[in-house]
Amino acid sequence: MTPWTTVYGAPLGIVTFSCRVDSLAAMGKLDADLAADKAYIDVVATAAGQLVGPIQDTAAQFVAMSGEPNLAGKYAGIVSAQAAGGKIAESMGWGIDILNHVTSVTGVGGSFVRSLFGDWGRVSWIALYDSLEELDAAEAKQSSDAAYIEKLDRAGDLFVEGSATQILLRRLS
């Protein structure tokens, strides 16, 4: 598991853990193994007194990847939005197209995922960066690309109004 903390776009102090598994069944087995591990249960019990608010989890499925993956990136930029009803196929196609376009403009690989739980139709674009300077450079290229701006404008009614979020996380280990 990889621990992350919020830098921008969500309340500070939130710690998030991420991991990749092959299936929900594999995740279920991992969860069952952890539930049977006394050392893990002891750590969770100790940490519970330090947590504020409920624990929330989510699962997402990779839809597309572009460029070279940067699995060791120190920062994760994540943009999420909820697809509008009746627009799932169009929003997924647009999501893959914008992912590929951003990678071609910035040179930064990324992934496009769909939520399996939580908000119905939620999709996310994830890119990992080695430094904030790399993120700055990618943002400068992206925001000055006229075709990128045109593609954003064409998203129109593909997503639920007001559902988009953008956060930046920093890897803790």
N, C-alpha and C positions, 0 to 999 in steps of 0.2 A: 504494500500500500504506500502511496505517496501522499504526504501531508502538504497542504497548501493553506495560505492565509490571504485574506482580502487586502488588496492595495487600494483599489478604487471601484466605485460603482455599487457597493453593497456595504452593510455595516462593518466597521473595522472590528478586528478581533475574532471574526468567524474563522474557524479552522475547518477545512474540507479535506477529506481523504478520497483519493481516486485509485482505482485498480482496473485492469482489463481482464476479462474472463471470456471464455469461448461461448458460454450460454447461460441462461438463467438457471439451468440445472446445476451447472458448475458453481455458480454463485450460491445456490442453495446448499450445496455440499460444503463449501467454504464456511458459510454461516453456521451450519450444523457442527462442523469441526471446531469452530471458535466457541460455540456455546458449550461444548464439552471440555474445553481447555480451562482448567482451574486458574492458571496464571493469567490468562486473558480476562476471565471473569473478575479476578481480583483487581486488575488494572482498571477495568471498566467501573467497578464499584468505587475505587479510589477517585477516579476522574469525575464521577457523577456529582460529587459535591462542588466541583469547580465549574460545572456547566451552567449556563443561564439559558433558559428556554428549552423547548423540545428538540430532540434529535430528529433530523429529517434525512431521508435517503431518497435516491433516485437511481434509475437505470436508463441507459440510452444505448441505441444500436447504431453502429457505423453505417452510413448510407454511401458516403464517398470520401475519398482521400485524394489530395493533390500534392504534387511536389515531393520532395524528400522529407520524410518524417523526422522531427527533432524530438526524440523521446526524452532527452535530457534537459530540455529548455528550462530556464530558471523562472520565466514568467509565462503565464497562460492568459491570452486574450480570448474572451468568450462573448459572443453576441448571440442572443436568443430571441425568438419570436414565436408566437402561436399562429399556426396556419388558420386561415378563415375556413369555415364550413363550406363545403362544395368546391374548395380551391386546393385540396391536398395535393393532387397530382401536379398542378401548375406550380404550387409553391415549392414542392420538392425539386422539380425540374429547374426552377429559377434558382433555388438554393445551391444546386450543383453547379450551375452556370456561373453564379457569382463567386463561388469558391474557386473554381478554375481560373476565372478572370483575375481575382485578387492575387492568386499565386503567380500568374504570369506577369503581373505588374510589379509585385513586391519581391518575388523570388523566395518568399516564405511559404513553406508547405503548410497544409492545414487539413482539417477533417470536418465533415458535415454529418451530424448525428440527429436521430429522432428520439424523443423521449418515449419510453415504454410505459411510464407511470407518471402521475402528476397531471399537469395541464394537458388535456387532449390536444394533439396536433402540434405540440411544442417541438421546435427544431433549434439546433445550435450549430454555430460555426466556431471552431476552436483552432487557435494557432499558438505554437510555443516559440518563445524567443529566448536567446541566450542573455540578453541585456536590455535595459531600457533604451539604450542607444539604437539597438537593432529595431526595437519597436518604433521609436521616433522616425527612423529612416523609412520603415515600411509604411507608417501612417502618412508621411510626407508624399511618398510616391502614390499611394492610394488616393489621397484627397486631391491631388493635382491631375488625376487621370479623368479626362472628360467622359470617356466611355463608362467608367465606374459610376460616375454620378448619374449618367443617363440610365444605366441598368437599375440603380436604386429607384429612380423616378418611375421606371416601368413596373416596379413591384406593386404599385397601386393598391388594389384591394385584395392582394394575396394573403395578407396577414391581418389579424385582429388589431384594430386601432388601439394604440397605447400598450400593446403587449410586449414590445421590444425592450430588451435590457442589454446593457453592455458592462462587463466587469473585467477587472484585471486581478489576477491572483499571482502570488509569489510562492515558489516552492520552498518548503521549510527544511528539506534535507536532500 
